[in-house]
Amino acid sequence: MASADDQALLTSWQAGDEAAGAELFRRYYPSILRFFRSKVGPQAPDLVQRCFLGCLEARSRVREGAQFRSFLFGVARNVLLMHFRGSRRDREHLDFTQRSAEDLGASPTSLIAREEEANLLLQALRSIPLEYQIVLELYYWEGLNAREIADIDDTPEPTIRTRLRRAKLRLEERLTSLAAAPPLARETATNLEQWARRLRDQLDRV
C-alpha cells in the first residue's frame, strides 16, 4: 500500500505538484538521516540536503515502475560514496568492499547508546567495509530484501545475497574482536535483528 501511495505521489510530483514531492521527502527524511548518521555522524544533515537536491534534479529520470524508495536510497548511496571520494587523492582507486567508514576517516556519530550491545554493534558496523555496512543496514533497518537492495545498488541480486552473507560473517568477527567480554559479543550476534532494531531506534532519537 505504501509503495502504491509513493508511486502516486511520485507521478504527481513529476507532473509539477511540489506538495507531493514535499510529502515524499517528509515521509523518508528519518530513514535518509539515519542512513547518513551511522556513517558520517555530524555531517549527516548536509548529506541529506545533497541527497534530496539530487532527487529533485533527477525526478524526471525515474524509470517507469521503479519504487521511489529504491530510487531515493540509490541517490543516497551515490551521495555517500562521492562524499568519501571527494577529499581523497586515491579517489579513483577506492574499493568500498574493502574500506570501512572508520578507515575513510568518517566523523564518529554522537550516539551513546544506553546498552553496551547497541554501542558495540555501531562500532562493529562502522569498522566493516562500507558496502557491507550499507547492505546490512538496508536489510535490518529498512526491511529491504536482496532484490530491492539490488535495485538500489544496480547490482545483480545473487551478488547482493553473497554480499549479505559475507557482511554478516565480517560483522560477527568484528563483534568478537571489539567486545570487552565474549558473552557480550555472543548476545549481540545471536540477537542481531533485535539489537539492530534497537540501535536504529536510538539513532532516530539523537
Number of C-alpha atoms within 10 A of each C-alpha: 6 7 12 11 12 19 19 14 21 22 18 15 20 18 11 11 13 13 12 19 22 12 15 20 15 10 12 14 15 14 17 22 21 23 25 23 24 27 24 23 17 16 15 21 16 11 21 22 14 16 23 19 13 16 22 13 10 13 18 13 9 16 10 8 7 12 18 23 19 17 19 21 22 20 20 24 20 14 19 22 15 12 13 17 16 11 9 12 9 9 13 8 9 15 12 17 14 12 16 21 22 19 13 16 10 17 16 18 20 12 18 13 16 10 11 14 24 23 16 22 24 24 20 22 28 24 22 25 21 25 22 26 27 22 25 23 19 19 17 17 19 15 12 17 15 21 15 18 24 20 18 22 21 11 12 13 17 12 11 23 17 11 18 20 13 13 23 19 13 19 25 21 15 20 26 20 13 17 19 12 10 12 11 17 22 16 13 22 22 12 11 19 14 14 22 21 16 17 23 21 13 16 21 14 9 12
